[in-house]
């Protein structure tokens, strides 16, 4: 059975998440010494802010005012994804992690953020394949690059700790 799904909620969640991720990455960069880690988080913060602007601009361009017909299971999945994301209580999440992490913890949090971001972008592309496909493909490529960079930084950090 088809149910109505308000796809604007997905875009609004992405706008909020991208802003909070940029804030988080900016905070991390500011608390790090000069070097690769700081540059990584500064670059990712800048790109996340650009993603936020893309999603915000697309809110007004959604067909049918963003409304979709989804089957029950798909709608339940999308609602769960939106309701149970890392930044659903954004102020609390950023406050919890600000200043209370080791370098490895920061990278683990960034890994989760980027994995979640990839899920959101993939779902957005699936649900709205005709909404700015070229822009969204660029965002997807950047999110993949973010995850790859974070995973590489985690491996580099582990090698340094283990003195490999």
N, C-alpha and C positions, 0 to 999 in steps of 0.2 A: 504494500500500500504506500502511495506517495504522500509525503508530508511537506509542508512549506518550511523552508529554511531561510532565515534572514542572513544572506551572505555578507551583508554590511558588517555584521558582527565579526566575521573573519578579518576583514580589512581593518576595522577599528582595533582589533586585537594586535594585528601586525603593526599598525601605526604606534600603539602604546609600547609594544615590545621593542621595536627598533629604537625608539627614543630612550627607553630604560637601558637597553643594551649599550647604546652609545654612551650614556651617562656612566654606566658601570665600567666600560672600557677606558673612558677618560679618567675615571678615578684610579683605576689600576695603573694606567700610564703615569699619572701624577705621583704615585707612591713608589714607582720603580726608579732605579738609577738609570742614567743614560745607557743606551745599548739596544740590542736586538729586541728584547722584550718590550721595552717602552715604545719603540718604533712600531712594533707589531700592533700593540693595543691602540696607539694613536691612529694608525692607518685604518684599522677595523672600525674604530669609533667614527671616523669621518665617513666611511662607506655606509655604516648603519644609519647615520643621519640622512644620507642621500636616499637610502631605501625607504626611510620613514616618509620623505617627501613624495616619492613615487607612489606609495600606497595611499597617502592622503589625497593625492591628485586623482587617483583612480576611483575613489569612493563615489564621485559624482558621475562617473562614466559607466557604471555597472548597468547592464541590461536589466529590465524589469525591476528597477530600483534595488537590485541585488538579490531579489527573491528567486529561489530555486525550488524545484520539486525533487526531493530526494526520497529514496526508500527509507523505511524506519531505521534500519541498521546503519546506513550511511549518515543519516541525520543524528543519530545517537553518538556515533563516532565523532562527528564534527563538533557537536556540543561538548563532548568530553574533552576533546583537544583544546577547545577554546576555554572551557571552564577550569581545566586543570593544567595550566601552563605555569612556568616558573615565575612569570610576572603578572599573574592574575591579581596579586596583591603587591603591586610594583613598589610602592613606597617601603613596605615592610621588607621585601626581598633585598632591595638595594641597601637599606640600613643594616640588615643582618650581615651582609657580606663585606660592607665597607670597613676596611681596617682590621678585619678579623680573619685573615687567611695567611697561609704560607704560599710561597710561589707555586708549589705543586697544586695546592687547593684552587688557586686562581685559574690555573690552566684546566683543571678538572671542571670547574664551573663554566669556563668559556667553552669547553668541549660540549657540555650539555646544552648550553645556549645555542651553539652552532648546529648541533644535531636537531634540536627542536626547530630551529629556523628552517632547516632543509625540509623537514616534514611539513611545516606550514606552507612553504613556497610550492612544494610538490602538490599539495592538496589544492592550493589556489590555482595552479596550472591545470589540474584535472577538472576542477569545477568551472573555471572560467577560461577555457582555452583560447577564446577570441579577444580577451581583454589584454591589450598591450603585450602580446606574446614576445616581442623582441626585447622590451624593457625587462620583463619578468625573467627571460632567459639570461640576461646580463646579471640580474640580482641572484639568480640561482648559481651562476658560475662564480660570483663573488662569495656567496655563502659557502660553496664547496671549497674555494680557496682559503677562506677563513678556517674551516675545519681542518684542512690539510696543514695549514700553518700552525694551528694550535697543537695538533697531534705531533708535528715535527718538533715543536718547542718542548712538548712533554718528553719526547724521546731524548732530545738534547739535554734536558734537565736531569733525566734519569741517568744518562751516561756520565754527566758531571758528578752527580752524587755518588755513583758507583765507581767513579774514577776510571771509566773505560776509555 
